[in-house]
Amino acid sequence: MLNKIGSLKFAFFALTVLAGLWMTSTASGESKMIKMSTTTSTENSGLLDVLLPEFTRITGIRVKVFAKGTGAAVRDGKDGNVDIIFVHAKEREERFVADGFGAYRLGVMHNDFVILGPPQDPARVKGTPKAVNALRLIAEAKAKFISRGDDSGTHTKEQRLWKATKLPLQIKTTEIVKKGKKTNLSFQYPDGLGQWYMSIGQGMGKCLTYAEEKEAYTLTDRGTYLKYKFGRKQGLDLVILSEGDPALFNPYGIIPINPKKYPHVKFSWADRLAKWLVSQEAQGHISRYKIQGQQAFFPDAIPEAK
């Protein structure tokens, strides 16, 4: 009887120890995680599926990704809802740091934007080297154009290009409410909203799908285009009609949130991710990442990385 009681006590003790170890391990695993708000293009392209598991393997730090437009990602950072942002709107990023929301910005990589359209190309855009001229042809032909209209980095670039066409533009101000805070967003667009120019307020993937359905033109980052064109069984009917203009270059920056402004952020781990992304190892991964043999992104911190 005593042996049986002793055995039960030992079993109970062993289970208690194991439970304690499991809880400690689980808590540790859950806490060693950072939240990153990033653009849909980094996720849609598949690049994060290469970079983040490698970072976790090396450091043990997991990264929870929130993919959205650059504007929304920046607002996440301003609200202190994430530990780091990875976006592509350089002027906005630099202002974010200057205003004290970001600790610093590191240039990680770049790709470029391209203007897509249906193979029949009703606006006769194909081969137009200047993006501004391509958009002007689309507007003059009143050919269907699909805009993300979501305050993303792509949408920001598109608005700048329309402004450079010198065509008459309209301004629309939209009020958004987030956590009780009202923010006004102003968008520029050419005459013809709801007719030939359609603003859908969606991410890049949905924008490409909609443009394909409508046989319309659109602006996209090359990485997402390659993924949708060559990385899926169904492919994509849209084709590149204008590319290579320096005005279409698209740099990406990584910005840890400033712990002086938001003491709760996990800055030390976010800092490790930012510094790792500009390391020889990560820059090599970026350089080697290809979609159907085509390079999707080019390293900026170490351009010669292989």
Backbone hydrogen bonds in HBPLUS format (Angstrom, degrees):
<---DONOR---> <-ACCEPTOR-->    atom                        ^
c    i                          cat <-CA-CA->   ^        H-A-AA   ^      H-
h    n   atom  resd res      DA  || num        DHA   H-A  angle D-A-AA Bond
n    s   type  num  typ     dist DA aas  dist angle  dist       angle   num
A0004-LYS N   A0001-MET O   3.06 MM   3  5.03 115.5  2.49  91.3 107.1     1
A0005-ILE N   A0001-MET O   2.90 MM   4  6.27 158.6  1.95 153.1 158.5     2
A0006-GLY N   A0002-LEU O   2.82 MM   4  6.04 159.1  1.86 150.0 156.5     3
A0007-SER N   A0003-ASN O   2.87 MM   4  6.06 151.3  1.95 142.3 150.1     4
A0008-LEU N   A0004-LYS O   2.95 MM   4  6.23 154.7  2.01 146.7 153.4     5
A0009-LYS N   A0005-ILE O   2.88 MM   4  6.17 158.2  1.93 150.2 156.3     6
A0010-PHE N   A0006-GLY O   2.94 MM   4  6.15 156.9  1.99 146.5 152.7     7
A0011-ALA N   A0007-SER O   2.87 MM   4  6.10 157.9  1.92 147.5 153.9     8
A0012-PHE N   A0008-LEU O   2.83 MM   4  6.06 158.4  1.88 149.1 155.0     9
A0013-PHE N   A0009-LYS O   2.87 MM   4  6.08 157.8  1.92 146.4 152.9    10
A0014-ALA N   A0010-PHE O   2.84 MM   4  6.07 158.6  1.88 150.3 156.1    11
A0015-LEU N   A0011-ALA O   2.91 MM   4  6.15 159.1  1.95 148.6 154.1    12
A0016-THR N   A0012-PHE O   2.93 MM   4  6.15 153.0  2.01 146.1 153.7    13
A0017-VAL N   A0013-PHE O   2.97 MM   4  6.25 159.9  2.01 150.6 155.5    14
A0018-LEU N   A0014-ALA O   2.94 MM   4  6.17 165.1  1.96 151.0 155.1    15
A0019-ALA N   A0015-LEU O   2.85 MM   4  5.99 156.8  1.90 146.5 153.2    16
A0020-GLY N   A0016-THR O   2.91 MM   4  6.12 155.4  1.97 145.8 152.7    17
A0021-LEU N   A0017-VAL O   2.89 MM   4  6.19 158.3  1.94 151.0 157.0    18
A0022-TRP N   A0018-LEU O   2.86 MM   4  6.08 157.3  1.91 148.0 154.5    19
A0023-MET N   A0019-ALA O   2.87 MM   4  6.09 161.5  1.91 150.2 154.9    20
A0024-THR N   A0020-GLY O   2.91 MM   4  6.09 157.9  1.96 147.5 153.9    21
A0025-SER N   A0021-LEU O   2.85 MM   4  5.98 161.5  1.88 148.0 153.6    22
A0026-THR N   A0022-TRP O   2.76 MM   4  5.94 159.3  1.80 148.5 154.7    23
A0027-ALA N   A0023-MET O   2.86 MM   4  5.96 166.1  1.88 146.9 151.2    24
A0028-SER N   A0024-THR O   2.87 MM   4  5.98 158.8  1.91 145.8 152.3    25
A0029-GLY N   A0025-SER O   2.81 MM   4  5.99 156.3  1.87 145.9 153.0    26
A0030-GLU N   A0026-THR O   2.84 MM   4  6.05 157.2  1.89 152.6 158.5    27
A0031-SER N   A0027-ALA O   2.92 MM   4  6.03 150.8  2.01 144.8 152.8    28
A0032-LYS N   A0028-SER O   3.03 MM   4  6.14 143.0  2.17 144.8 153.5    29
A0062-ARG N   A0032-LYS O   3.12 MM  30  6.51 166.9  2.14 148.3 146.2    30
A0034-ILE N   A0062-ARG O   2.92 MM  28  6.40 157.5  1.97 158.4 162.1    31
A0064-LYS N   A0034-ILE O   2.80 MM  30  6.13 169.2  1.81 168.2 170.0    32
A0083-ASP N   A0035-LYS O   2.86 MM  48  5.34 155.4  1.93 138.1 146.1    33
A0084-ILE N   A0035-LYS O   3.33 MM  49  6.68 139.8  2.50 157.3 161.8    34
A0036-MET N   A0064-LYS O   2.84 MM  28  6.03 171.0  1.85 164.3 164.7    35
A0066-PHE N   A0036-MET O   2.84 MM  30  6.12 152.2  1.92 161.8 162.2    36
A0037-SER N   A0084-ILE O   3.10 MM  47  6.59 152.7  2.18 157.9 160.3    37
A0086-PHE N   A0037-SER O   3.03 MM  49  6.50 150.6  2.12 149.8 157.0    38
A0038-THR N   A0066-PHE O   2.95 MM  28  6.17 162.9  1.98 148.4 151.9    39
A0068-LYS N   A0038-THR O   2.89 MM  30  6.23 160.1  1.93 158.3 163.4    40
A0044-ASN N   A0040-THR O   2.66 MM   4  5.76 172.5  1.67 161.7 164.3    41
A0045-SER N   A0041-SER O   3.08 MM   4  5.80 151.5  2.17 135.1 141.5    42
A0046-GLY N   A0043-GLU O   3.04 MM   3  5.43 148.0  2.14 110.0 119.3    43
A0049-ASP N   A0046-GLY O   3.18 MM   3  5.42 133.3  2.41 101.6 113.8    44
A0050-VAL N   A0047-LEU O   2.92 MM   3  5.36 153.4  1.99 111.4 120.1    45
A0051-LEU N   A0047-LEU O   3.06 MM   4  6.40 163.3  2.09 154.9 159.3    46
A0052-LEU N   A0048-LEU O   3.04 MM   4  5.57 152.3  2.12 136.7 144.3    47
A0055-PHE N   A0051-LEU O   3.03 MM   4  6.34 155.6  2.10 153.3 160.8    48
A0056-THR N   A0052-LEU O   2.93 MM   4  6.18 161.6  1.97 155.6 160.2    49
A0057-ARG N   A0053-PRO O   2.91 MM   4  6.07 152.7  1.99 141.4 149.0    50
A0058-ILE N   A0054-GLU O   3.09 MM   4  6.31 153.0  2.17 146.8 152.9    51
A0059-THR N   A0055-PHE O   2.95 MM   4  6.06 163.7  1.97 153.7 158.3    52
A0060-GLY N   A0056-THR O   2.65 MM   4  4.68 147.1  1.76 130.8 139.4    53
A0073-ALA N   A0069-GLY O   2.91 MM   4  6.18 155.3  1.97 154.0 162.2    54
A0074-VAL N   A0070-THR O   2.80 MM   4  6.00 159.8  1.84 156.6 161.1    55
A0071-GLY N   A0151-ASP O   2.86 MM  80  5.07 129.0  2.12 130.0 144.3    56
A0075-ARG N   A0071-GLY O   3.00 MM   4  6.26 152.1  2.08 142.3 150.3    57
A0076-ASP N   A0072-ALA O   2.96 MM   4  6.24 144.5  2.08 141.4 150.9    58
A0077-GLY N   A0073-ALA O   3.13 MM   4  6.51 151.3  2.22 143.5 150.5    59
A0078-LYS N   A0074-VAL O   2.88 MM   4  6.24 154.6  1.95 149.6 157.1    60
A0079-ASP N   A0075-ARG O   2.94 MM   4  6.09 142.3  2.08 143.2 152.4    61
A0081-ASN N   A0076-ASP O   2.97 MM   5  5.26 157.7  2.02 162.1 158.5    62
A0080-GLY N   A0077-GLY O   3.07 MM   3  5.06 154.4  2.14 100.7 108.7    63
A0257-ILE N   A0083-ASP O   2.98 MM 174  5.46 177.0  1.98 134.9 134.9    64
A0085-ILE N   A0255-ILE O   2.99 MM 170  5.33 158.7  2.04 137.8 143.8    65
A0255-ILE N   A0085-ILE O   2.87 MM 170  5.33 162.7  1.90 162.8 166.4    66
A0087-VAL N   A0253-GLY O   3.05 MM 166  5.68 140.5  2.22 163.0 163.5    67
A0253-GLY N   A0087-VAL O   2.87 MM 166  5.68 158.3  1.92 161.1 168.4    68
A0092-ARG N   A0089-ALA O   2.95 MM   3  5.47 116.0  2.38 114.5 129.9    69
A0093-GLU N   A0089-ALA O   2.90 MM   4  6.08 153.2  1.97 152.1 160.3    70
A0094-GLU N   A0090-LYS O   2.89 MM   4  6.13 162.4  1.92 156.4 159.8    71
A0095-ARG N   A0091-GLU O   3.04 MM   4  6.23 152.4  2.12 143.2 150.6    72
A0096-PHE N   A0092-ARG O   2.94 MM   4  6.11 147.8  2.04 141.7 150.8    73
A0097-VAL N   A0093-GLU O   3.06 MM   4  6.45 150.3  2.16 149.1 155.7    74
A0098-ALA N   A0094-GLU O   2.92 MM   4  6.11 163.4  1.95 145.7 151.0    75
A0099-ASP N   A0095-ARG O   2.86 MM   4  5.96 144.6  1.98 145.9 154.2    76
A0101-PHE N   A0096-PHE O   3.10 MM   5  5.64 141.5  2.26 177.7 167.9    77
A0100-GLY N   A0097-VAL O   2.94 MM   3  5.21 159.9  1.98 110.9 116.3    78
A0258-ASN N   A0101-PHE O   2.87 MM 157  5.47 175.7  1.88 135.4 135.9    79
A0103-ALA N   A0256-PRO O   2.83 MM 153  5.70 170.1  1.84 158.7 162.0    80
A0106-LEU N   A0254-ILE O   3.09 MM 148  5.42 157.1  2.15 147.6 154.8    81
A0254-ILE N   A0106-LEU O   2.99 MM 148  5.42 158.4  2.04 150.4 155.2    82
A0108-VAL N   A0252-TYR O   3.04 MM 144  5.85 165.2  2.06 151.3 155.9    83
A0300-ASP N   A0108-VAL O   3.02 MM 192  5.35 174.1  2.02 121.6 120.3    84
A0252-TYR N   A0109-MET O   2.80 MM 143  5.46 165.5  1.82 161.9 158.6    85
A0110-HIS N   A0298-PHE O   2.84 MM 188  5.31 144.8  1.97 143.3 155.0    86
A0298-PHE N   A0110-HIS O   2.78 MM 188  5.31 154.7  1.84 152.5 161.3    87
A0111-ASN N   A0250-ASN O   3.10 MM 139  5.28 156.7  2.16 137.8 140.7    88
A0250-ASN N   A0111-ASN O   2.95 MM 139  5.28 150.3  2.04 154.2 144.5    89
A0222-ARG N   A0112-ASP O   2.79 MM 110  5.77 155.3  1.85 169.5 169.4    90
A0113-PHE N   A0248-LEU O   2.76 MM 135  4.99 161.0  1.80 142.6 149.2    91
A0114-VAL N   A0220-THR O   2.82 MM 106  5.66 153.9  1.88 163.0 172.0    92
A0220-THR N   A0114-VAL O   3.08 MM 106  5.66 164.6  2.11 160.6 165.5    93
A0115-ILE N   A0242-SER O   3.04 MM 127  5.15 174.1  2.04 154.5 156.3    94
A0241-LEU N   A0115-ILE O   2.88 MM 126  5.84 175.9  1.88 167.9 168.2    95
A0242-SER N   A0115-ILE O   3.38 MM 127  5.15 146.3  2.50 139.9 140.3    96
A0116-LEU N   A0218-THR O   2.88 MM 102  5.39 160.5  1.92 161.9 166.4    97
A0218-THR N   A0116-LEU O   3.12 MM 102  5.39 148.2  2.22 131.7 134.4    98
A0117-GLY N   A0239-VAL O   3.02 MM 122  5.64 144.1  2.15 147.0 158.1    99
A0239-VAL N   A0117-GLY O   2.93 MM 122  5.64 165.8  1.95 160.2 161.4   100
A0121-ASP N   A0118-PRO O   2.92 MM   3  5.43 151.8  2.00 118.6 127.1   101
A0124-ARG N   A0121-ASP O   3.00 MM   3  5.33 162.6  2.03 116.8 121.9   102
A0128-THR N   A0125-VAL O   2.94 MM   3  5.70 154.1  2.01 154.4 156.0   103
A0127-GLY N   A0241-LEU O   3.00 MM 114  6.07 138.7  2.17 148.5 159.3   104
A0134-ALA N   A0130-LYS O   3.08 MM   4  6.43 150.6  2.17 148.7 157.6   105
A0135-LEU N   A0131-ALA O   2.96 MM   4  6.29 158.7  2.01 154.9 159.3   106
A0136-ARG N   A0132-VAL O   3.00 MM   4  6.24 151.2  2.09 142.8 151.2   107
A0137-LEU N   A0133-ASN O   3.01 MM   4  6.26 153.6  2.09 145.4 151.2   108
A0138-ILE N   A0134-ALA O   3.11 MM   4  6.41 154.3  2.18 145.8 152.6   109
A0139-ALA N   A0135-LEU O   2.95 MM   4  6.21 160.0  1.99 151.8 156.5   110
A0140-GLU N   A0136-ARG O   2.91 MM   4  6.10 162.2  1.94 150.7 155.8   111
A0141-ALA N   A0137-LEU O   3.02 MM   4  6.14 149.1  2.12 142.8 150.6   112
A0142-LYS N   A0138-ILE O   2.99 MM   4  5.96 111.9  2.47 131.6 148.5   113
A0143-ALA N   A0138-ILE O   3.12 MM   5  5.40 157.0  2.17 154.6 157.5   114
A0142-LYS N   A0139-ALA O   3.03 MM   3  4.84 144.2  2.16  95.2 106.3   115
A0217-TYR N   A0144-LYS O   2.83 MM  73  6.16 169.8  1.84 147.8 147.9   116
A0145-PHE N   A0196-TRP O   2.85 MM  51  6.23 156.2  1.90 160.4 160.2   117
A0198-MET N   A0145-PHE O   2.89 MM  53  6.18 170.8  1.90 173.5 176.3   118
A0146-ILE N   A0217-TYR O   2.84 MM  71  6.21 164.8  1.86 165.7 165.5   119
A0147-SER N   A0198-MET O   2.75 MM  51  6.00 172.4  1.75 166.1 167.3   120
A0200-ILE N   A0147-SER O   3.08 MM  53  6.39 167.0  2.10 166.3 163.4   121
A0201-GLY N   A0148-ARG O   2.57 MM  53  5.22 116.2  1.96 131.2 150.7   122
A0202-GLN N   A0148-ARG O   3.17 MM  54  5.38 130.4  2.43 133.1 143.0   123
A0156-THR N   A0152-SER O   2.87 MM   4  6.11 153.9  1.94 146.1 153.6   124
A0157-LYS N   A0153-GLY O   2.97 MM   4  6.21 159.9  2.02 146.7 151.3   125
A0158-GLU N   A0154-THR O   2.93 MM   4  6.16 161.6  1.96 149.5 154.8   126
A0159-GLN N   A0155-HIS O   2.99 MM   4  6.24 160.3  2.03 150.3 154.5   127
A0160-ARG N   A0156-THR O   3.18 MM   4  6.46 154.7  2.24 146.9 153.3   128
A0161-LEU N   A0157-LYS O   3.03 MM   4  6.35 153.8  2.10 151.9 159.3   129
A0162-TRP N   A0158-GLU O   2.94 MM   4  6.28 159.7  1.98 154.9 160.3   130
A0163-LYS N   A0159-GLN O   2.96 MM   4  6.17 158.0  2.01 146.5 152.7   131
A0164-ALA N   A0160-ARG O   3.03 MM   4  6.28 146.9  2.14 141.0 149.5   132
A0165-THR N   A0162-TRP O   3.05 MM   3  5.21 145.9  2.17 101.4 111.7   133
A0166-LYS N   A0163-LYS O   3.31 MM   3  5.82 160.1  2.35 111.8 117.2   134
A0170-GLN N   A0189-TYR O   2.73 MM  19  5.44 170.0  1.74 169.6 169.6   135
A0189-TYR N   A0170-GLN O   3.04 MM  19  5.44 149.8  2.13 146.7 153.4   136
A0172-LYS N   A0187-PHE O   2.86 MM  15  5.27 161.6  1.90 152.6 158.7   137
A0187-PHE N   A0172-LYS O   2.77 MM  15  5.27 162.7  1.80 153.5 158.0   138
A0174-THR N   A0185-LEU O   2.71 MM  11  5.17 164.7  1.73 155.4 157.9   139
A0185-LEU N   A0174-THR O   2.77 MM  11  5.17 168.0  1.78 155.3 159.4   140
A0176-ILE N   A0183-THR O   2.84 MM   7  5.34 167.8  1.85 160.2 162.2   141
A0183-THR N   A0176-ILE O   2.84 MM   7  5.34 161.3  1.87 159.8 165.1   142
A0178-LYS N   A0181-LYS O   2.91 MM   3  5.22 157.4  1.96 147.1 150.3   143
A0181-LYS N   A0178-LYS O   2.96 MM   3  5.22 163.2  1.99 114.1 117.6   144
A0195-GLN N   A0192-GLY O   2.88 MM   3  5.16 159.1  1.93 131.5 133.6   145
A0197-TYR N   A0192-GLY O   3.12 MM   5  5.48 163.1  2.15 135.6 135.6   146
A0194-GLY N   A0197-TYR O   2.72 MM   3  5.78 151.5  1.80 168.6 166.4   147
A0207-CYS N   A0203-GLY O   2.99 MM   4  6.13 150.4  2.08 148.4 157.9   148
A0208-LEU N   A0204-MET O   2.91 MM   4  6.14 156.5  1.97 153.1 157.7   149
A0209-THR N   A0205-GLY O   3.07 MM   4  6.35 161.2  2.11 148.5 153.7   150
A0210-TYR N   A0206-LYS O   2.92 MM   4  6.06 159.6  1.96 146.9 152.3   151
A0211-ALA N   A0207-CYS O   2.89 MM   4  6.05 159.4  1.93 147.6 153.7   152
A0212-GLU N   A0208-LEU O   2.94 MM   4  6.12 153.0  2.01 146.4 153.5   153
A0213-GLU N   A0209-THR O   3.04 MM   4  6.31 156.6  2.09 144.6 150.7   154
A0214-LYS N   A0210-TYR O   2.96 MM   4  6.20 153.1  2.03 149.7 156.8   155
A0215-GLU N   A0211-ALA O   2.91 MM   4  5.76 107.3  2.45 134.8 151.0   156
A0216-ALA N   A0211-ALA O   2.88 MM   5  4.84 168.6  1.90 143.7 147.6   157
A0215-GLU N   A0212-GLU O   3.22 MM   3  4.99 154.6  2.29  97.0 104.6   158
A0225-TYR N   A0221-ASP O   3.23 MM   4  6.47 161.9  2.26 151.1 156.7   159
A0226-LEU N   A0222-ARG O   2.87 MM   4  6.11 165.3  1.89 159.7 162.3   160
A0227-LYS N   A0223-GLY O   3.07 MM   4  6.30 157.0  2.13 145.4 151.8   161
A0228-TYR N   A0224-THR O   2.96 MM   4  6.17 162.1  1.99 152.7 156.9   162
A0229-LYS N   A0225-TYR O   2.75 MM   4  5.84 151.2  1.84 153.2 162.5   163
A0230-PHE N   A0226-LEU O   2.82 MM   4  5.62 166.6  1.84 145.1 149.8   164
A0231-GLY N   A0227-LYS O   2.84 MM   4  4.49 132.4  2.07 113.3 126.2   165
A0235-GLY N   A0232-ARG O   3.24 MM   3  5.24 142.4  2.39  96.9 107.4   166
A0248-LEU N   A0245-ASP O   2.76 MM   3  5.47 165.7  1.78 126.8 131.6   167
A0249-PHE N   A0246-PRO O   3.13 MM   3  5.42 171.9  2.13 113.9 115.9   168
A0261-LYS N   A0258-ASN O   3.15 MM   3  5.58 141.1  2.31 107.3 117.0   169
A0262-TYR N   A0258-ASN O   3.02 MM   4  6.26 159.2  2.06 149.6 156.4   170
A0265-VAL N   A0262-TYR O   3.17 MM   3  5.99 169.1  2.18 126.7 129.5   171
A0270-ALA N   A0266-LYS O   3.04 MM   4  6.25 159.8  2.08 152.7 159.1   172
A0271-ASP N   A0267-PHE O   2.67 MM   4  5.76 157.4  1.72 158.5 164.4   173
A0272-ARG N   A0268-SER O   3.17 MM   4  6.34 142.8  2.32 129.4 138.4   174
A0273-LEU N   A0269-TRP O   3.09 MM   4  6.46 153.1  2.17 145.2 151.5   175
A0274-ALA N   A0270-ALA O   2.96 MM   4  6.27 166.4  1.97 153.7 156.9   176
A0275-LYS N   A0271-ASP O   2.94 MM   4  6.09 167.8  1.95 150.9 154.4   177
A0276-TRP N   A0272-ARG O   2.86 MM   4  5.92 146.8  1.97 141.2 151.0   178
A0277-LEU N   A0273-LEU O   2.95 MM   4  6.16 154.4  2.02 152.9 158.7   179
A0279-SER N   A0276-TRP O   2.94 MM   3  4.97 163.2  1.97 110.2 113.7   180
A0283-GLN N   A0279-SER O   2.92 MM   4  5.98 165.1  1.94 156.5 161.5   181
A0284-GLY N   A0280-GLN O   2.98 MM   4  6.02 143.1  2.12 138.7 148.0   182
A0285-HIS N   A0281-GLU O   3.10 MM   4  6.50 149.1  2.20 144.2 152.4   183
A0286-ILE N   A0282-ALA O   2.99 MM   4  6.33 156.6  2.04 151.4 157.4   184
A0287-SER N   A0283-GLN O   2.97 MM   4  6.18 158.5  2.02 143.3 149.2   185
A0288-ARG N   A0284-GLY O   2.95 MM   4  6.12 150.8  2.03 147.1 154.7   186
A0289-TYR N   A0285-HIS O   3.03 MM   4  6.06 122.9  2.36 140.1 153.4   187
A0289-TYR N   A0286-ILE O   3.32 MM   3  5.28 144.9  2.46  96.1 105.8   188
A0291-ILE N   A0294-GLN O   2.86 MM   3  5.19 160.5  1.90 144.5 145.3   189
A0294-GLN N   A0291-ILE O   3.05 MM   3  5.19 163.1  2.08 108.8 114.0   190
A0305-ALA N   A0302-ILE O   2.89 MM   3  5.49 166.2  1.90 127.4 130.3   191
